[in-house]
Amino acid sequence: MQLLSGKVIFLTGGSAGIGLACAKAYAEAGAKVVIAALASEPVKEIAAQLGTGHSGLVCDVSRADDVAAAIAETIAKYGRIDAIHNNAGIASPSKPLHETSDEEWNQLMDVNLKGVLYTTRFGFEALKKSEGCILNTSSLVGEIGQENHAAYTATKGGMNALTKSMALDYAAHKIRVNAVLPAGVWTPMLRKWSQEQPDTVSIEQYLDDIHPLGYCPDGEVIADACVFLLSDKARFITGTILPVSGGAELGYRALRS
């Protein structure tokens, strides 16, 4: 039996990276996937690749009107929403806090945190009806910190705390709320981050070495965990901040000699 058979999943940032891997995994697990992302052409292309029954919507998660319209269109088309996966996010700039501009700070907060506010605000009634769930793509750095990445880590630490509070607030409505915490995952965002580091030559080896299992994975490993958390197999799991990180939370390790 497909774990997500018949479920309607509203997925932000689903046109690249972890979001794209999740979109494919959700479709394979039987869900109807609505991808909400910024770039028009990739959104249409990915929805078409997923096949009949799936949709792509252009949506800036930092804009209330965009999110309200996208969720309203999803409900009008499918009649329900069973899960909202808040995956859209940005990671730049790679700077300590005192070098971060107001514009950079605000953009990170608007996309990474305000996006969760808007999808929850406008999707709450639909999730209450379906007794659905919310999943947030966070990051291990929100728990352990990361040098030269202060504003980004602040958004992910905020997301982790937000996940727990949301789980408590919405448990009475039978809405589960969880988060996944990748460490390194090869995505376009991580490639961009890698190029912003002082030593771009050794960064790939470093990203392999921080994971005790020995390699920096692609997004499919995160998507597999997300399928489980959105499924009825996880029906008694809420408020969980789940590392999907190859053991990196046990301690980032020095580069091998």
C-alpha positions as CSV (number, residue, x, y, z in Angstrom):
1,M,0.0,0.0,0.0
2,Q,1.2,3.5,-0.8
3,L,1.9,5.4,2.4
4,L,0.4,8.7,1.2
5,S,-2.4,7.4,-1.0
6,G,-5.0,10.0,-1.7
7,K,-3.4,12.7,0.4
8,V,-3.1,16.3,-0.9
9,I,0.2,17.9,0.1
10,F,1.0,21.6,-0.3
11,L,4.8,21.8,-0.7
12,T,6.6,25.1,-0.7
13,G,10.0,25.3,-2.5
14,G,9.3,22.0,-4.3
15,S,11.1,22.8,-7.6
16,A,14.7,22.1,-6.5
17,G,16.9,20.4,-3.9
18,I,15.2,18.7,-1.0
19,G,11.8,20.0,-2.1
20,L,12.1,18.4,-5.5
21,A,13.2,15.1,-4.0
22,C,10.2,15.3,-1.6
23,A,7.8,16.1,-4.5
24,K,8.9,13.0,-6.4
25,A,8.7,10.8,-3.3
26,Y,5.3,12.1,-2.3
27,A,4.0,11.4,-5.8
28,E,5.5,7.9,-5.8
29,A,3.8,7.3,-2.4
30,G,0.4,8.1,-3.9
31,A,-0.1,11.7,-2.9
32,K,-1.4,14.6,-5.0
33,V,1.3,17.2,-4.8
34,V,0.9,21.0,-5.1
35,I,4.3,22.6,-5.6
36,A,4.4,26.3,-4.6
37,A,7.6,28.0,-5.6
38,L,9.0,31.2,-7.0
39,A,10.2,30.4,-10.5
40,S,7.4,29.9,-13.0
41,E,9.1,27.6,-15.5
42,P,10.6,25.1,-13.0
43,V,7.3,24.9,-11.2
44,K,5.4,24.0,-14.4
45,E,8.1,21.6,-15.5
46,I,8.2,19.7,-12.3
47,A,4.4,19.5,-12.0
48,A,4.3,18.1,-15.5
49,Q,7.0,15.5,-14.7
50,L,5.1,14.3,-11.8
51,G,2.1,13.6,-14.0
52,T,-1.7,13.9,-13.9
53,G,-3.2,15.0,-10.7
54,H,-0.3,17.2,-9.5
55,S,-0.1,21.0,-9.7
56,G,2.4,23.8,-9.7
57,L,1.7,27.3,-8.5
58,V,4.0,30.4,-8.5
59,C,4.1,31.7,-4.9
60,D,6.4,33.9,-2.9
61,V,6.1,32.5,0.6
62,S,7.2,35.8,2.1
63,R,4.1,37.5,0.7
64,A,0.8,36.9,2.5
65,D,-1.4,37.5,-0.6
66,D,0.6,34.9,-2.6
67,V,0.3,32.3,0.0
68,A,-3.4,33.0,0.6
69,A,-4.1,32.7,-3.1
70,A,-2.1,29.5,-3.6
71,I,-3.8,27.7,-0.7
72,A,-7.2,28.9,-1.8
73,E,-6.5,27.6,-5.4
74,T,-5.4,24.3,-3.9
75,I,-8.6,23.9,-1.9
76,A,-10.7,24.9,-4.9
77,K,-9.1,22.3,-7.1
78,Y,-8.7,19.4,-4.7
79,G,-11.3,20.2,-2.0
80,R,-8.9,19.6,0.9
81,I,-5.3,19.8,2.2
82,D,-3.9,17.0,4.2
83,A,-0.4,18.3,4.8
84,I,1.6,21.4,4.4
85,H,5.4,21.0,4.0
86,N,7.2,24.2,4.7
87,N,10.4,23.6,2.7
88,A,11.0,26.9,1.0
89,G,14.1,28.6,2.4
90,I,17.3,30.6,1.7
91,A,20.7,30.2,3.2
92,S,22.7,33.2,2.2
93,P,24.6,35.2,3.4
94,S,27.5,33.3,5.0
95,K,28.6,36.0,7.5
96,P,28.9,36.7,11.2
97,L,26.1,38.7,12.6
98,H,27.8,42.1,12.7
99,E,28.4,41.9,9.0
100,T,24.8,41.0,8.1
101,S,22.8,43.8,6.6
102,D,19.3,44.7,7.5
103,E,18.2,43.6,4.1
104,E,19.9,40.2,4.4
105,W,18.5,39.7,7.9
106,N,14.9,40.6,6.8
107,Q,15.0,38.4,3.7
108,L,16.1,35.4,5.7
109,M,13.4,36.0,8.4
110,D,10.7,36.7,5.8
111,V,11.3,33.5,3.7
112,N,12.4,31.0,6.4
113,L,10.0,32.0,9.2
114,K,7.3,34.3,7.9
115,G,6.5,31.7,5.2
116,V,5.6,29.2,8.0
117,L,3.4,31.9,9.5
118,Y,1.5,32.4,6.3
119,T,1.0,28.8,5.3
120,T,-0.3,28.1,8.8
121,R,-2.5,31.1,8.9
122,F,-4.2,30.4,5.6
123,G,-4.1,26.6,5.7
124,F,-5.2,26.0,9.3
125,E,-8.9,25.6,8.6
126,A,-8.2,23.0,5.9
127,L,-5.8,21.1,8.1
128,K,-8.4,21.2,11.0
129,K,-11.0,19.6,8.7
130,S,-8.6,16.9,7.5
131,E,-6.9,16.4,10.8
132,G,-3.7,16.8,8.8
133,C,-0.2,17.7,9.6
134,I,2.6,20.3,9.1
135,L,6.2,19.5,8.3
136,N,9.0,22.0,8.5
137,T,12.4,21.6,6.8
138,S,14.8,22.9,9.4
139,S,18.5,22.3,9.7
140,L,20.9,20.7,12.3
141,V,22.7,24.1,12.5
142,G,19.5,25.5,14.3
143,E,20.5,23.2,17.1
144,I,24.3,23.2,17.2
145,G,25.1,26.5,15.5
146,Q,27.5,27.2,12.6
147,E,30.3,29.7,12.2
148,N,29.9,32.5,9.6
149,H,26.2,31.7,9.2
150,A,24.5,33.5,12.1
151,A,21.3,34.9,10.6
152,Y,20.5,31.6,8.9
153,T,21.1,29.5,12.0
154,A,18.8,31.9,13.9
155,T,16.0,31.2,11.5
156,K,16.4,27.5,11.9
157,G,16.6,27.7,15.6
158,G,13.5,29.7,15.6
159,M,11.8,27.1,13.3
160,N,12.7,24.3,15.8
161,A,11.1,26.2,18.7
162,L,8.2,27.1,16.5
163,T,7.6,23.5,15.6
164,K,7.3,22.5,19.2
165,S,4.9,25.3,20.1
166,M,2.8,24.7,17.0
167,A,2.6,21.0,18.0
168,L,1.2,22.0,21.4
169,D,-1.2,24.6,20.0
170,Y,-2.7,22.3,17.3
171,A,-2.8,19.0,19.1
172,A,-6.3,19.7,20.2
173,H,-7.3,19.9,16.6
174,K,-5.5,16.6,15.8
175,I,-3.0,18.4,13.6
176,R,0.6,17.0,14.0
177,V,3.6,19.3,13.6
178,N,7.1,18.0,13.1
179,A,10.5,19.1,11.6
180,V,13.3,17.4,9.8
181,L,16.9,18.4,10.4
182,P,19.4,17.7,7.6
183,A,23.1,18.4,8.1
184,G,24.7,18.6,4.7
185,V,22.6,17.6,1.7
186,W,23.8,18.3,-1.9
187,T,21.4,20.8,-3.2
188,P,21.8,24.0,-5.3
189,M,21.6,25.9,-2.0
190,L,24.5,24.0,-0.5
191,R,26.5,24.4,-3.7
192,K,26.1,28.1,-3.4
193,W,27.0,28.1,0.3
194,S,30.1,26.0,-0.6
195,Q,31.3,28.7,-3.0
196,E,31.0,31.3,-0.3
197,Q,33.5,29.6,2.0
198,P,37.1,30.7,2.4
199,D,38.5,27.4,1.2
200,T,36.3,26.1,-1.6
201,V,38.8,23.3,-2.5
202,S,38.5,21.2,0.7
203,I,34.8,22.0,1.4
204,E,33.4,18.9,-0.4
205,Q,35.7,16.6,1.6
206,Y,34.7,18.4,4.8
207,L,31.0,17.9,4.0
208,D,31.6,14.2,3.6
209,D,33.6,14.0,6.8
210,I,31.1,15.7,9.2
211,H,28.7,12.8,8.7
212,P,29.8,9.7,10.6
213,L,28.2,7.6,8.0
214,G,30.8,8.9,5.6
215,Y,29.2,10.9,2.9
216,C,27.1,14.0,2.2
217,P,23.9,12.7,0.7
218,D,21.4,13.8,-1.9
219,G,17.9,14.9,-1.0
220,E,16.3,11.5,-1.4
221,V,17.4,10.5,2.1
222,I,15.5,13.4,3.6
223,A,12.5,12.7,1.4
224,D,12.2,9.2,2.7
225,A,11.9,10.5,6.2
226,C,9.4,13.1,5.2
227,V,7.1,10.5,3.6
228,F,7.0,8.7,6.9
229,L,6.3,11.8,8.9
230,L,3.4,12.8,6.7
231,S,2.0,9.3,6.7
232,D,-0.4,7.6,9.1
233,K,2.5,5.4,10.2
234,A,3.6,8.6,12.2
235,R,0.1,9.2,13.6
236,F,1.4,9.4,17.2
237,I,4.5,11.6,16.4
238,T,4.2,15.3,17.0
239,G,6.6,18.1,18.1
240,T,9.6,16.0,17.0
241,I,12.7,17.6,15.6
242,L,14.1,14.7,13.7
243,P,17.8,14.7,12.6
244,V,18.3,13.1,9.2
245,S,21.9,13.7,9.2
246,G,24.1,10.6,9.1
247,G,24.9,11.1,12.8
248,A,26.4,14.6,12.4
249,E,24.5,15.7,15.5
250,L,26.9,13.5,17.5
251,G,29.7,16.0,16.8
252,Y,31.1,17.6,13.7
253,R,34.5,16.0,13.1
254,A,37.8,17.3,11.9
255,L,38.9,16.7,8.4
256,R,40.6,13.4,7.9
257,S,44.3,13.6,7.2
